[in-house]
Amino acid sequence: MSEITDAVLNEKKLNQMKVDILSLEQSNLKTREKTDGAMVDAIKKIIVDESKKTY
């Protein structure tokens, strides 16, 4: 792939990570279901899972 294509894909992944993390944060603010440690683990999982995806 070209550098431009890679940059677009990486930006798409980054944007999706942001959306997923903000959604998780917003949900947890309402429910207080997850502790700080659980939130850190969930955010790490989002980052790892999204980085493995191919578009």
C-alpha positions in Angstrom: 0.0 0.0 0.0 1.1 3.5 -0.5 1.8 5.9 2.4 -1.3 7.9 1.7 -3.5 4.8 1.9 -1.8 3.7 5.1 -2.3 7.2 6.6 -6.0 7.2 5.7 -6.5 3.7 7.2 -4.6 4.6 10.4 -6.7 7.7 10.7 -9.9 5.7 10.3 -8.7 3.3 13.0 -7.8 6.1 15.3 -11.2 7.8 14.8 -13.0 4.5 15.5 -11.0 4.0 18.6 -12.0 7.5 19.8 -15.7 6.9 19.1 -15.6 3.5 21.0 -13.6 4.9 23.9 -15.9 8.0 24.3 -19.0 5.8 24.1 -17.6 3.5 26.8 -16.8 6.5 29.0 -20.2 8.0 28.5 -21.9 4.7 29.3 -19.8 4.2 32.4 -20.5 7.8 33.6 -24.2 6.9 33.7 -23.9 3.4 35.2 -20.7 3.5 37.2 -20.5 -0.2 36.4 -16.7 -0.4 35.8 -14.0 0.6 38.2 -11.0 2.7 37.1 -8.9 -0.4 36.5 -11.7 -2.1 34.6 -12.0 1.0 32.4 -8.3 1.0 31.7 -8.5 -2.7 30.7 -11.5 -2.0 28.5 -9.8 0.9 26.7 -6.7 -1.2 26.2 -8.9 -3.9 24.6 -10.5 -1.4 22.3 -7.1 -0.1 21.1 -5.7 -3.6 20.6 -8.8 -4.9 18.8 -9.1 -1.9 16.5 -5.4 -1.9 15.6 -5.7 -5.5 14.4 -8.7 -4.7 12.1 -8.1 -4.3 8.4 -10.3 -2.0 6.2 
